[in-house]
Structure formats: C-alpha cells, structure tokens
Amino acid sequence: MSPAGRRALAAILAVGALVALGACRGGEDAVDDGAHPAADVGGGTVDTSVDGDATLIPPSNATSPTSGPPNTDPLAAAAAPSPSTCEGRTPGPANAAADLEVRVQLGETLEPGRVRWALTVANRGDEAVVLAYPTSQDGDVVLRDGRGEAYRWSAERAFAQQLRCQVIGAAQEYRIELGGVPLDVAPGDYTLVATVAADPAPEPARVPVTVDES
C-alpha cells in the first residue's frame, strides 16, 4: 500500500474509535441505577420507586371504602350482627340506648296479606355502640288496638339461641327486614310498635297505622 493509502486508512480507523467511545459513554449515562426522585404530592413526599408491587396512592385526606371507624357518612350501613363480633367486646352501657333511634318505613295505609316490615336502627351519638343479640332474632313488629294485641311478627316463630354482636358506629345505620308472616287483622286503626331485639335496647318506634280492607 502506498504511503498516501496508509494515511487514509489510519484516519478512518481513528474516526471509528472516537465514535465507538462516544456510544459507550452514552450507554453508561443511560443505565438506571435504581434511584428515583421523590415527587411532592399534596404537601407530602411520595416515593415514586417502581420496585416491587405497584401501589395506588389515594388523594390527600381520602379514606378507603373498607377502612374502619370513624365513619361519619350518614348513609353508611353497619355490618350485620355476627357471633365473631362478640370476641373481645361487651354490650354497650344501658344509657347508650339513648343514642339509638328506631324507625319503620310504612305507606299511608296497610292492607292484609303478605307484608315485609322494614326497620332501621340509627346511631345518633358521637361514639360507636356495641349491641348484643341473644338469639337469631333481629327485631319485632306488633300491632295493637283498643282490645289489645292483634298481630305480632315473631308469634309462632322459633329463633336459635346464639349470641351475636354488632357495632354501630357514629352516624351509621342498620336495616332490618322482617318478612314471611302475613298481616291478618281486621280493618281499622292500630298502633304499630317496632323493636330491636338487642341489648342495650333502643326505644321502640310507635306509629299509628290504618289497615284497609283487602
């Protein structure tokens, strides 16, 4: 090879070496060393690292739908009574019943026949109340007139003897539905008394009702 050809080849090799060195350094700068900056969210610092499982971060001051008390949502429903809820708990004091309110949902008039009573017990206090149910019965409905008791939902029904407990948090409600017992009374005016079969027992709801002819 002539001297001019050797000089041209050396120049080409030198340029190639510089290009390879630049690419190598660029690859080193692109390597992820596992360190990620922290993001500022709502005045706090949240780690944005993607190591491990992904985590959903709720907005500031948000709570999970399954989070425990306190629960101040007036429409929140308390869990149903359960034997397992009694573990480590005792019924609330008798005066706690003053914070509980029983309501019954009714139309303007009633008709004999199939009926499903809907009761609601609500905690109007600032503290949770523990209720103890000695049997499988949640509540009862009675109709009375001037001659005495004309109807009782629990009559001729048997209930299992099993202690169940329930925690009704502040502003929580629990809906009780009682069905399966036809309303068989004469037309007329009655006083309906709705009760919750728990201790402490809230004040019964008393509502005047009229039963029409079927």
Rosetta blueprint (number, residue, H / E / L):
1 M L
2 S L
3 P H
4 A H
5 G H
6 R H
7 R H
8 A H
9 L H
10 A H
11 A H
12 I H
13 L H
14 A H
15 V H
16 G H
17 A H
18 L H
19 V H
20 A H
21 L H
22 G H
23 A H
24 C H
25 R H
26 G H
27 G H
28 E H
29 D H
30 A L
31 V L
32 D L
33 D L
34 G L
35 A L
36 H L
37 P L
38 A E
39 A E
40 D E
41 V E
42 G L
43 G L
44 G E
45 T E
46 V E
47 D E
48 T L
49 S L
50 V L
51 D L
52 G L
53 D L
54 A L
55 T L
56 L L
57 I L
58 P L
59 P L
60 S L
61 N L
62 A L
63 T L
64 S L
65 P L
66 T L
67 S L
68 G L
69 P L
70 P L
71 N L
72 T L
73 D L
74 P L
75 L L
76 A L
77 A E
78 A L
79 A L
80 A L
81 P L
82 S E
83 P H
84 S H
85 T H
86 C H
87 E L
88 G L
89 R L
90 T L
91 P L
92 G L
93 P L
94 A H
95 N H
96 A H
97 A H
98 A H
99 D H
100 L E
101 E E
102 V E
103 R E
104 V E
105 Q E
106 L L
107 G L
108 E L
109 T L
110 L E
111 E L
112 P L
113 G E
114 R L
115 V L
116 R L
117 W E
118 A E
119 L E
120 T E
121 V E
122 A E
123 N E
124 R L
125 G L
126 D L
127 E L
128 A L
129 V E
130 V E
131 L E
132 A E
133 Y E
134 P L
135 T L
136 S L
137 Q L
138 D L
139 G E
140 D E
141 V E
142 V E
143 L E
144 R E
145 D E
146 G L
147 R L
148 G E
149 E E
150 A E
151 Y E
152 R E
153 W L
154 S L
155 A L
156 E L
157 R L
158 A L
159 F L
160 A L
161 Q L
162 Q L
163 L L
164 R E
165 C E
166 Q E
167 V E
168 I E
169 G L
170 A L
171 A L
172 Q L
173 E E
174 Y E
175 R E
176 I E
177 E E
178 L E
179 G L
180 G L
181 V L
182 P L
183 L E
184 D L
185 V L
186 A L
187 P L
188 G E
189 D E
190 Y E
191 T E
192 L E
193 V E
194 A E
195 T E
196 V E
197 A L
198 A L
199 D E
200 P L
201 A L
202 P L
203 E L
204 P L
205 A E
206 R E
207 V E
208 P E
209 V E
210 T E
211 V E
212 D L
213 E L
214 S L
